[in-house]
Amino acid sequence: MKKTNGTVETDYKNRFNRRLWLEERRRDLIHYFDSRSINNGRIGTDPYWSVVPRTSIWQIPSLGTPGFDGWFGIAGDHPTDVVPLNYFNGDPRVILEHFVNKWLRAAERLKAGEDYGDFRIEHIEQRPTIGELIEDRAMRLKRWVDADDLWHNVVPINPVILVPDEDGDALPPSTTE
């Protein structure tokens, strides 16, 4: 921990602090699924992609629904949200862009006092304020998405959720019987 001006600032270069932050994001996603009564597979301990302490993308398996592989979930200093894996080729930049665009649409509706079904807002009068917060977070992520120089070393990965076979060996779903 670093001390600055009487406040404590967390040092995220420390592996322990990074791990704590990631575990909190994992719990955010578990809560997201539980609060919506969505059945999902086990969320792993490591994210698919992350920038600690700002954002993290997680790969969450389904529980065997044919043709549906699961979700990409996002958690961090912004709303927690999910999108089906099947929509993407695994490029973190494209996944982030999806959430940015979705949240900017949501922010416009909320700022106008309208409902947006993916966001649970208890007090209707708070919609405009929450819309402004969502817009702010989306614009922060949009700056990353739009910055080509940040993505030169990121290699898109085609997500494959491995399923254990009878012997416990992990195989892609298409090779299991």
N, C-alpha and C positions, 0 to 999 in steps of 0.2 A: 504494500500500500504506500502511496505517496501522500504527503500532507501538503496542501496548498491553501493559504489564506484561511486557516482554521477549519477547512472542510477536508474530508477524506476522499481521495480520488482512487478508484480501483485501478490497479495495474493489470491490464489484460494481456500483457506479454508473459505474465506468470501462468504456467500451465494449469495450476489449481484454479485460479480465477476464471480462466477461459472455460475449463470443464464445468465449473459451477454455473456460468452464464448459459452454456449450452444445455445443461440439465434443466435449468429453468425454462428454456424455450421448448424443450421436449415435453415438460409438464404442461406448458401452455397448449400444445397441440393435443395432448391427452385430454385435457379439460375441454377443448374445442369439440372433440369427437364425443366425449361423454355427455356434455351439455346438450348435444343435438341427437343423442341416442343413435349415433352412427356406429355400426359394427365395423371394426377394422382389425388388421393384423397388428402384431407387436411393432411399436416404433423403436427403431434401433437407437443406440447410445450416441452415434455419430451422425451429423447431418450430411446430406448429399453435397452441400456447398454452404459456406458461411463467410461472413465478415464480422467477426466479434469486435465490439459489442453492438453492432447495428442490425444485422439481419441474418437469417439462416433459412435454408431450404432443406426440407426433409423428404425422404421417399418413404411412403407409408403403404404397406401391402394391404390388399383386400383380403377377405376371408374366403376366397375361392369362387367368386361370382364369375361364371364363364364369360370370357371376352372383356372383362374389366380387371385391370392389373393393380389398381389402387390409386393413390393420390400423390401429388407433390403438395406439401404443406409449407407455409411460410410463417415464421414467428420472429419477433424482434422488437425494435423500437417503433412499432407500427401495428396495425391490426393483425391478428392471427387469422389465416384463411387457408383454404385448400382448393385444388383443381385436379381433375382426373389426369393420371399419368398418360393415358392414351392420346391426349391432345398434343403432346410434345415429343421432340426427339432427344430431350435431355439437356439441352443447352441452357445453362443457368440464366444467361442474359435474356433469352426468349421467355423463360418462366417469369423472371422479374418484370419484364415488359407487360406480360399478361396482367399481373396484379396491379401494376401502376395504372394501366388503362381502366381496369375494373374499378379501382378505388377513385380515380378521377371522375368517372361517371357517377359513382355513388355519392361523392362529395357534392357534385352539382345538385343532385336531387335533395340531399340532406340540407344543404345550405338554403334551399328554397322551402324547407319545412316539410318536404315530402318524405314518404317512407321508402326505405330500400331494404328489401327482405333479407339480404345476407348479413345485415348489421342489426343486432338486437339492442335497441335503445329504450331503456325503461321509461324515461321522461320525455314525452314528445317535444316539449319546449326546448330541449337540449339539442335537437337535431341540427340546427344551424351551426352551433358551436362545435359539435362533433364533426360535422361536415368540413369545417375549416381545419380541424386537426388532421382529419384523414387526407385532405388535400395537401397539407404541409408535408406529411409523411410520404405521400405518393410523389410529390415533386422532388423530395430528397432522393428517393430511389430512381426517379426518372433521370436525374443528373448523372447517376452512375450508368444507367442503361445507355444514355446518349454519348457517353465518353468512350470513344473507340479505343483510346490508349489503355484503358483499364482491362480490356478484354483480349489483348494480343496473346497472352500466355494461358488463357483458359481454353481447354480442349473440350468440345462437346462430347458428352458420353451418352450412348444409347442405353437408357435404363432397362435393366433386366432384373426382375425380382427372382431370386433363386429359391427353388422349392426343394426341400429334402426328399430324396427317394427312400425306398424301403431300407437301404443300407445307411441312411443318414447323409449320403453325399448330396451336395447342392447342385441341382441341375436347372437350366432354364425351364419355364413352364411348358414350352412346346415339346420337350423331350421326355416329359413324365407321362406315365400311363395310369 
